[in-house]
């Protein structure tokens, strides 16, 4: 039985019929929560409708008669230069409109929704999981993977994680494993593509990317493809597919079968880790895109209400700064030099590293009989060196993003002392 409506009319016509008509794949992929998710005609929506009124007595914000926030100097002095109306008042549920417009222009994909602002990358991923995953909607992904995927899909949504080894025997991206898991699906599912990858630090080559696209576009059942682009722009190796798969998939997606979701943000691209400004974009424009953003916004409204306004205002100001591209390239250059230094140090010390060509990480492959957690603790105790154990790959993750270039040879020497000893 449908749940009774307790919140009155919605902010827009029910999104589900729109999706059934305009984007059938999205409608078929929705989880039970996704089907129910609707924004009520609540306080933010009613306030927006009254925005042009001479007298404002709608939203519960403490403001002056002119609508400016009565910001305490003890707070405001730390945000000098930001527009007070953008930084200190509630942001709209979907995020600051100018910020969403600029991020969409930055992505540059015509067949896409206006991005929804999320509270960092994890929140964006969680919204996708809430909308499209359940115990009946599995998640397909390569292993090893970022451990928070298990928390988001398995713990929160009860979804089954169906994995395949990231690399094949030749240490190339495992297309055969992807084929096997896609062929085993019997209904709606989500495929997660995280490139540059955490923890492997790998992005497919041009040929591998073309092969992934071919397989996804040919899949006959409803499929949500999630492009986790947390480390976008950090590409260092030759022949790497140095862009998100979102654009190519969105341009060719059959709306009867395929929905593509992109989660990215300012966390790594703007080195703004604490800002928690992420974005969720769908491969749907027009009414279908609005309906999907509406559903994602309903889940967002029901959890965090809206995303941090000062951080959004700061990202908006940065996107308007003509110096931003040069500043970003400077940081990428720092990481590129560390990447080359790590490759050289691994070779010099005879450390067996799995292929890595992008992102922030590399995996050190341990020998048979070595235990990743045991080796990790030995590095702490014997070499005063911290790395992350990746038990499913019997490997150690080295974050070269967080160590100075000149310290990399010493880091690898310490790793080698335990791993090769």
N, C-alpha and C positions, 0 to 999 in steps of 0.2 A: 504494500500500500504506500502511496506517496505520503511524505511527511506533511502535516498541516502547515499552512503559511501563517506565521506568527508576526512577521515584520512588516506587513502591509505591502504596497506596490513596490516593484523593483525600479531601479534607476533607468533601465532600458528594457525594451521588450525581451521576453525570455530568450536567452542566448542559445539554448539547445535547438529550437526549431531553425534558427538562423544557420547554425552549423550543419544540421541535417540537410539543409537545402544548399548552402554555399560551400561547405567543406565536409562531405560525408565521412572521410577518414577520421577527422578530429572527433566527430560525434561518436563514432564506433570505438574510438580509443579511450574515451573518458571513463574514469573510475566511478564508482558510486558517488564518492564525494564530488568528483568533477561534474557529474550530471546535476547534482543538487546545487552546486555553487552559484549563487546569484547575489549581486549587490543590492541591498534594499534601498529604497529611496530614503536614505538616512540623513544624518546631520551633515556630512560633507557634501552630499549631492544637493540637499536643499539649500545649503549655504551658497553653493556655486550658482544655483538658479537665482539667488537674490543678490548676486555680486554687484549689480549696477544700482541697487536701491540706495536712496539718500540716507536712510537710517538703517544701521546694521545691528540687529540683536539676535544673531543666529548662533554662530559657533562660540564655544566657550574659551575665547582667547582674551587675555588682559591687554587692551590696547588703548591708545589715545583716541580722541575724537576723530582724528584724521586717519585712523586705521593702522598707525605705526605701533609696533610692540613697545611696551613700557619695559625695556630691557634694563636689567640692573647693570650699572657700570662695572661691577666686579666680574660680570660675565662678558659684557660687550667689548671690553678692552682687549680681550683675547681673540676677537674675530674682526679686527679692524680691516676695512676694505671690502667686506661682504655687504651685499644689499640687505638691510635689516628685514625688509618684508619677506625676502626669500630665506634668510638664515634663521630668523627667530620665531616665525609663525609656523603653524602646522603646514607641512607639505601635503598636496593632494594625495589621495590613496595611491594613484599610479605613478606619482613622482612629479617633479617640476616639469611643466610642459616644455619650456625652452631647452632644458637638459635632454629630455627625451627626443626632441627634434634634432638636436645636434648629434646625439649618439646614433640616431638612425642615419643621418647623413654620413657619419663616419663609417658605419658598416657598409653603406653603399649598395644595398640589395633592394631592388625595386619591389620585388614580390615578397614583402614582409610587413609585419605589423609595426605600429609605433611601439618602441621598447617600453616595458614596464620597469620602473626602478625597484630594485630589491635590496635587502639589507645584507649586501655582500654576496659572494658566489654561492656559498652553502644554502642561503635562503632561496636563491633562484633555482638551484637544483631541487630543493625541497618542494617548491611550488610545482615543478614539473612532475615530481614523484606523486604529490598529492592529487594532481589532476589526471594522471594517466597510468598510475600503478596501483595494484591491489594484490591480494593473494591469487587472483585469477589472471593478472597481467604481469608476466615476468619481466626481468631486466636482463638483457644480454650484454656482456662486456668482457674485455680481455683481462686476464690475470697475469701479473699482479696489477692491483688497482689501488686508488686512494682509499684509505680505510673508512673515511666518512660516508662513502657510498653504502656500505653495509648498514651504517646507522640510519641513513635517510630512507633507503628502500626496504631493507630487511626489518629493522627494529620498528620504525614508525609506520610503515605501510604494509608490512607482512608480505612483501613481494619476494618471489624466489629469484635468487641471483644465479643465472646460468652462464658459466664462464668457459672460456677457452684460453689456452696458453698464448700469451702475447706474441712470443717469437716461435717460429718453427725450428726444425733441426738445423737449418742453415742460418739461423739467427736473423731471419727476415720477418716482417710482419706476417702473422699467421692467417693467411687468407683461407686456407683449408679449414682451420678451426672455426672461422667466422661462417663459412659455408655450412658446416655441420650444425652449428647452433641455429642458424636461420632456417635450415631445412627441418629442424625438429619442432619448430613452432606450429601450433595448431589454432592459434587465435591472436587477438591483439597483444602486442608486446612493445617494449621500449628497447632500442639499441643505443648504448652509450658510447660515444666516440670522444675520447679525451686526448687531444693533440695540440701542442706538445704535451707528452704524457707525464703524469706523476703516478708512479715513481721512476719510470724507465728513462725519461728524458729523450724519448724517441718520437719523431714525426715521420709518417710514411713518405717514401720517395714519390716522385711524380707518377711512376708506373703503378706503385702500390695504391696511391690515392685514386687513380683511374679505375683500378680493379675494385676498390671498395665501393665507389660510386655505381659501377655497373651492377654489383650484387644488390645493393640497397634498392636501386631503382627497379630492379626486376623482381623484388620480393612480392609475392602475390597476396599476402595478407595485410591487414591494417598494422602499420608500423609507425611508432613515434621514434624519430632519430634525435637524440639529444647531443648537440655539439657543446661539450664543456671546453670552452676556449679561455680558461683561466690564464694560460701562459701565452696567449696570442702575441705576436710580433717578435718572440724570442726564438728566431730560427738562425742556426749557425752553420749547419753542414751543407755540402754540395748536393744538388739534385733533390733537395727536400721540397715537399709541397708547402710552400711558405705562405699559406693562407688558410682560413677556416674552410671546412667542407660545407658549411652552411649555405654559402652563396650558390655553389654549383648544384647542391641538392634542392634548394628552394626554387631555383629557376626551372627545374625539370620535374618537380614533384607532381605526381598524379593525385589530385585531391580526393579520389576515391580510395586511395590506399596509403598515402604517405603524408605525414606531418613532420616538419622539421622544427626543432626548438634550439635556440642559441642562448647560452648563458655566458656572459663575459662581464668585464667591469674594470673599475679604476684600481683595483687592488694591486695587480702587478703592472698593468699597462701604464699607470701613473705613479707607481711606487707609493701607494696610499693605503697601506695594509689596514691601519686602524680606522680608516674612513668608512668602510663597510658600504660602499656604493657599487652595486652590481646592476645588471640589466638582463631582462628576459625578453626575447624576441621570437616571434612565430613566423613560419613560412606562409602567412596568410595576410592579404591586404583587404581593404574594403570592409564590408560588414562582418565577414568571417574573422578578420583580424581584431576588430573591435569586440566581437563576442568572446574571443579567447582571452583578450586582455581583461575584459569584464570578469570572466570566471577566475582568472589568476588574481585579479584585484579583490574579488570577494574573499578568497582564501587569505590573502594578505591582510585585508581589513579585519578578518576574524582572528588574527594572531597578533600582529604588531601594530595594526592601525595605519601607520605610515612610516616611511623611512626617514632617518636622521636628516633634518633640513640643513643645518650648517655644512655638513659634509657634501650634500647635493649642491649647495650654493658654491662651495669651493671647487668642485669638479666642473661645474658650469663655467666659473670664471677661468679655470685652467683651459678649457676647450676654446674659449674665446681669446686666449693669449697667443699671439703670433709666434712666441718663442717656444711654445710647447713642443713641436716636432723635434727641434734641435736638442732640447733638453732630454726628450725620450731617447733619441738616438745616442746621446752621450752615455746614458745608462746601459743601453743595449751594447754599446761598444765595450764597456767595462766587463759585462758578462761574456761577451765574445772572447775577450782576451783570457778570461778565467777558464772558459771552455777549452781553448787551445792549450793552455797551461796544464789542465787536468789530463787531456789526451797525452801530452808529452810525458807527464809524470807517471801515468799508468804504464806507458811503454818502457820508460827508463827503469821502473821497479819490477817489471814483469807481473803486473797485477791484471787479472782477467776481468775486464769490464765488458758488459753487454753493450751492444750498439747504442750510442746516444748522439744526437745531432741538434738538440734544441732544448728550450726550457731552462730548468734550474737544477736538474739532477742527473746522476749517473748511478748505475747499479754495478757493484762489484760482485761477481759470481763466485760463490764459495765452492770448495771441492766437496765431493761426496764424502760423507762422514763428518763434515763440519756442520755445526748448528748455528744459525744466524744469531739467535739470542745469546748464546754462549760467547760467540766471537764478539758481539757488541759489548757485552759486559767486560770481557778481557781488554778491549780497547779502552774502556773507561778506566779500569783499574791499573793496567800496565802501561798505557800510553797517554793517559789523560786526553783522550780523543773521543768525541761523541759523533756517532752516526745512527741511522735508523735501521733496525732489522726488518727485513721483508721475508718472513718465513715461507710464504707460498712459492717464492722463487729461490729460496735458500740463498739470499743475497743481502747485501748491505747498501742502503741508499746514502749517497754522498751528495749533500746540497752545496754545490760550488757557488751558488748565489750568495752564500753567507760567509765566505772566507776570502781574504785578500789574495790577489794573484801571487804575490811574493811568498805567501805562506803555503801555497798548494803543494810544492815539492816536499815540504816537511810533513804535511798532512798525509800524503800518499806513502811516504817513507814509514810513518807510524802504522798506517793500515797494513802495509806490506809486512812489517815486522811480525804481526800476529797472523795475518791471512796466509802468508807464504812460509811462515816459520815451522 
